[in-house]
C-alpha cells in the first residue's frame, strides 16, 4: 500500500515534533564549535537550523481541519484543531479531546458520532475495526497504532485537511443480519447497532448493554460491581420496527434510524419498559427484525430503579418498572401504591 509521509507508523518511540525539536537543539549546541573549526559545515548547519526553525514555527501556528468519520453507517464530526497536536499526541487522545469539545458545546450529533468513534477505538481488540488516514485528499493509508502520534512525519508544507475514518465490520454484520438491535443511551445520545443472534437473545438486558459499550468484562468483582451499578442507575424500554428487515429497503431504514436518532432529531415512542434482569428474548418481540433498546441513565440524579412484584399465593404478577425520583424514599408502602402505581 502507498504510504503518505504523514501517516502514523507503528514502533516510533519519539513523535515527529519531538524529533524536530531534538534536531534543532543539537544543531544549536554544535554551532559555536563549528563556527571556529569548520566554517563550511557551520554554514550548512546554519542553513539547516534556520530551515527547521521556520518549519517548526509554521507548524506551531498552523490549524488543521480534521474530520472524524464512521462507516458503514455514515457519521461525520468536523473540528479545527492546532496542527501541532496531531504530531504530538495519539489518535486516542485526539478523539478524547474532540469528544470533550462537542459535549461541552452541546453539539449533540457530533458528540454522538465521536462517542461511537472513541468507543470503537477502545473496544478494537474485542471487535476489530479498520482505521484509515487521509491527508490533503491523498490516498487513504492504514493507521496501525491508535496509541501513537496521529501524524508521524513532518511534511514540507503543513497539511490542511486530515480525515480519520473508522470502519466497523460489526455494524456491517448488523445491517445484514436477519435481526438486529439498535441501542440508544441517553442523556449521552449514544446510538449503536448490534446483530441479534442466539447468544445475544439469551443475555440479560443489563449484561447486553454493558458488553455492548464496554466490551467483554472478565468475571469477577469488577464485573459484578458494573452490573449492579448499571441495574441501579438505568431504566430500559423496548420498541420494535417491523419494516427494518434485512432486505435492501430494510437495511436502508436501519441506516436511516441510526443516523436520525444519533442526530437527536427523533425520539423513541411507543416503547414498553422492560426488566433489566430479563433476557433479550423474553423482553422483546421475537417477530420483529429490529429491536430498539432505549436506556436512560440517571446517575446524576441518583434516582432509584425499582421493580415491584405482587404475590398472592399461587398468583404472581409483576407491576411495571418504575423510575422513582430523587427523594422518594422513605415512603410508606400504601403511599407508594397510591402515588406511583
C-alpha positions in Angstrom: 0.0 0.0 0.0 1.2 3.5 -0.8 2.1 5.3 2.4 1.6 9.1 2.8 4.6 10.7 4.6 2.3 12.0 7.4 0.7 8.6 8.1 1.3 7.1 11.6 3.6 4.2 11.8 4.0 1.6 14.5 7.1 1.4 16.6 8.3 5.0 16.8 9.5 5.9 20.2 9.6 9.7 19.6 7.0 11.9 17.9 7.8 13.9 14.8 7.7 17.2 16.7 9.9 15.8 19.4 12.4 14.7 16.8 12.3 18.1 15.2 12.9 19.9 18.5 15.8 17.5 19.3 17.5 18.2 16.0 17.2 21.9 16.4 18.7 21.7 19.9 21.5 19.5 18.6 22.3 22.0 15.8 22.3 24.8 18.3 24.7 23.0 20.6 27.2 22.4 17.8 27.0 25.9 16.3 29.8 27.5 18.4 32.3 24.8 17.8 31.6 24.6 14.1 31.9 28.3 13.6 35.6 28.2 14.6 36.8 24.8 13.5 34.7 24.0 10.4 33.3 27.1 8.7 31.8 25.2 5.7 30.0 22.8 8.0 28.9 25.7 10.1 27.3 27.4 7.1 25.5 24.1 6.1 24.4 23.6 9.7 23.1 27.2 10.0 21.0 26.8 6.9 19.5 23.6 8.2 18.9 25.2 11.6 17.2 28.2 10.0 15.0 25.9 7.8 14.0 23.7 10.7 13.1 26.6 13.0 10.9 28.1 10.2 9.2 24.7 9.7 8.6 24.4 13.5 7.2 27.9 13.8 4.9 27.3 10.8 3.6 24.1 12.3 3.2 25.8 15.8 0.9 28.5 14.3 -1.0 26.3 11.8 -4.5 25.0 12.2 -5.9 21.8 10.6 -9.4 20.8 9.7 -9.8 17.3 10.9 -12.8 15.1 10.1 -13.7 12.0 12.2 -15.8 9.6 10.1 -17.7 6.4 10.8 -18.6 3.7 8.3 -20.6 1.8 7.1 -23.3 3.8 8.7 -22.1 7.3 7.9 -21.3 9.8 10.6 -19.0 12.9 10.5 -17.7 15.2 13.2 -15.5 18.0 11.8 -13.3 20.1 14.0 -10.5 22.6 13.6 -7.5 21.8 15.8 -3.9 23.0 16.4 -1.9 21.1 13.8 1.0 20.6 16.2 -1.3 18.5 18.4 -1.7 15.9 15.6 2.1 15.3 15.6 2.4 15.1 19.4 -0.5 13.0 20.7 -2.1 9.8 19.9 -5.3 9.2 17.9 -6.9 8.1 21.2 -6.0 11.4 22.8 -7.2 13.4 19.8 -10.5 11.6 19.8 -11.0 12.2 23.6 -10.3 15.9 23.1 -12.9 16.1 20.3 -15.4 14.2 22.4 -14.9 16.7 25.3 -15.2 19.7 22.9 -18.5 18.6 21.3 -20.1 17.7 24.7 -19.0 21.0 26.2 -20.6 22.9 23.3 -23.8 20.8 23.2 -23.3 19.6 19.7 -25.4 16.5 20.1 -24.9 14.9 16.7 -21.2 15.4 16.6 -20.9 14.3 20.2 -22.8 11.1 19.4 -20.5 10.4 16.4 -17.4 11.0 18.5 -18.8 8.8 21.3 -19.2 5.9 18.9 -15.8 6.7 17.2 -13.9 6.7 20.5 -15.8 3.6 21.8 -14.8 1.7 18.6 -11.2 2.5 19.4 -11.5 1.5 23.0 -13.0 -1.9 22.1 -11.0 -2.6 19.0 -9.2 -5.6 20.5 -12.5 -7.4 21.1 -14.2 -6.0 18.0 -11.6 -5.2 15.4 -12.0 -2.1 13.3 -10.3 -0.6 10.2 -8.7 2.8 10.7 -7.6 4.9 7.8 -6.0 8.3 7.5 -6.2 10.7 4.6 -4.1 13.9 4.4 -5.0 16.7 2.0 -7.0 14.4 -0.3 -4.3 11.9 -0.8 -4.6 8.1 -0.7 -6.1 6.6 2.4 -3.5 4.8 4.5 -4.0 2.4 7.4 -3.4 3.6 11.0 -1.7 0.7 12.6 -1.4 2.1 16.2 -4.1 4.2 17.7 -1.7 4.9 20.7 0.9 6.5 18.5 1.0 10.1 17.2 -1.6 10.5 14.5 0.8 12.2 12.1 4.3 10.6 12.2 6.4 12.6 9.8 6.7 16.4 9.1 5.9 17.3 5.5 7.4 20.3 3.6 4.2 22.2 4.0 1.7 21.9 6.9 -1.3 19.8 5.9 -4.7 21.5 5.9 -7.2 18.6 5.7 -7.0 15.5 7.8 -9.6 12.7 7.7 -9.7 9.7 10.0 -12.2 7.0 9.2 -13.2 4.1 11.4 -15.0 1.3 9.6 -16.8 -1.2 11.9 -17.3 -4.7 10.4 -19.7 -5.5 13.3 -22.0 -2.7 12.1 -21.9 -4.1 8.6 -22.8 -7.5 10.0 -25.7 -6.0 12.0 -27.1 -4.2 8.9 -27.2 -7.5 7.0 -28.4 -9.7 10.0 -31.9 -11.1 9.9 -32.5 -9.5 13.3 -30.6 -6.6 15.0 -30.8 -4.4 18.0 -30.5 -0.6 18.0 -29.3 0.6 21.4 -29.9 4.2 22.4 -28.4 5.6 25.6 -29.4 9.0 27.0 -28.6 11.6 28.0 -25.4 11.0 26.1 -27.4 10.2 22.9 -25.2 7.2 22.2 -26.6 5.2 19.4 -25.3 1.8 18.0 -26.5 -1.2 16.1 -25.7 -4.8 17.0 -26.7 -8.2 15.4 -29.2 -10.2 17.4 -28.0 -13.8 17.4 -28.9 -16.7 19.8 -26.2 -15.7 22.2 -27.4 -12.1 22.4 -31.0 -13.2 22.9 -30.0 -15.4 25.8 -28.2 -12.5 27.5 -29.9 -10.4 30.3 -30.7 -6.8 29.2 -28.3 -5.2 31.6 -25.4 -7.5 30.7 -26.1 -6.9 27.0 -25.9 -3.2 27.5 -22.7 -3.5 29.5 -20.9 -5.6 26.9 -22.2 -3.5 24.0 -20.5 -0.4 25.3 -17.6 -1.7 27.4 -16.7 -4.9 25.6 -16.4 -8.3 27.3 -15.6 -7.9 31.0 -13.9 -10.8 32.8 -15.9 -12.5 35.5 -15.1 -11.2 39.0 -15.8 -8.4 41.5 -15.4 -5.7 38.9 -17.9 -7.2 36.5 -20.4 -7.8 39.4 -20.0 -4.2 40.5 -20.5 -2.8 37.0 -23.7 -4.8 36.5 -25.0 -3.8 39.9 -24.4 -0.1 39.2 -25.9 -0.5 35.8 -29.1 -2.0 37.2 -29.4 0.7 39.8 -28.9 3.7 37.6 -30.7 3.0 34.3 -34.2 2.3 33.1 -34.8 0.5 29.9 -37.6 0.3 27.4 -38.1 -1.6 24.2 -39.7 -0.7 20.9 -39.9 -2.6 17.6 -39.7 -1.7 13.9 -41.3 -4.4 11.8 -40.2 -2.9 8.4 -36.4 -2.7 9.2 -35.6 -6.2 7.9 -32.5 -7.4 6.1 -33.8 -6.5 2.6 -32.2 -3.6 0.8 -35.1 -1.3 1.8 -34.9 -2.6 5.3 -31.2 -2.0 5.6 -31.7 1.5 4.3 -34.3 2.0 7.0 -31.9 0.7 9.6 -29.3 3.1 8.5 -31.8 6.0 8.5 -32.9 5.2 12.0 -29.4 5.2 13.4 -28.4 8.5 11.8 -31.7 10.1 12.8 -31.5 9.0 16.4 -27.8 9.9 16.5 -28.6 13.4 15.4 -31.1 13.9 18.2 -33.9 14.6 15.6 -36.0 11.7 16.7 -37.1 10.2 20.0 -38.2 6.7 20.9 -42.0 6.4 21.0 -44.4 3.6 21.8 -41.9 1.8 23.9 -42.5 -0.6 26.8 -40.5 -0.7 30.0 -38.5 -4.0 30.4 -36.8 -5.6 33.3 -33.0 -5.3 33.2 -32.6 -8.9 34.5 -34.8 -10.4 31.8 -33.2 -11.8 28.7 -33.5 -10.1 25.4 -35.6 -13.0 24.1 -38.1 -12.5 27.0 -38.1 -8.7 26.9 -38.6 -8.3 23.1 -40.8 -9.4 20.3 -39.3 -12.4 18.5 -41.1 -11.5 15.3 -39.5 -8.0 15.0 -36.5 -7.7 12.7 -35.3 -4.6 14.6 -35.4 -4.1 18.3 -34.8 -0.7 19.8 -33.5 -0.7 23.4 -33.8 2.8 24.9 -31.7 3.1 28.1 -31.9 6.3 30.2 -29.1 6.8 32.7 -30.0 8.7 35.9 -26.6 8.6 37.6 -26.6 12.4 38.2 -30.0 12.5 39.9 -29.4 9.3 41.9 -32.9 8.1 41.1 -34.0 4.6 42.3 -34.9 2.0 39.8 -37.5 -0.2 41.5 -39.4 -3.3 40.3 -42.4 -4.3 42.4 -43.8 -7.8 42.4 -47.3 -8.5 43.8 -47.6 -12.0 45.2 -50.8 -13.7 46.3 -50.1 -17.4 47.0 -50.2 -19.1 43.6 -50.7 -15.9 41.6 -47.8 -13.7 40.8 -47.9 -10.5 38.7 -45.1 -8.1 38.1 -46.0 -4.5 38.1 -44.3 -2.1 35.6 -40.8 -0.9 36.2 -40.8 2.4 37.9 -38.1 5.2 37.9 -38.7 6.9 41.2 -37.5 10.5 41.6 -34.7 11.6 43.9 -36.1 12.0 47.5 -38.9 9.4 47.0 -37.6 7.3 50.0 -38.5 6.8 52.7 -42.2 6.3 51.8 -45.0 4.2 53.3 -45.9 1.2 51.0 -49.5 2.3 50.7 -48.4 5.8 49.6 -46.1 4.2 47.1 -49.0 2.3 45.5 -51.3 5.4 45.6 -48.7 7.8 44.1 -46.8 5.8 41.6 -48.9 2.8 40.6 
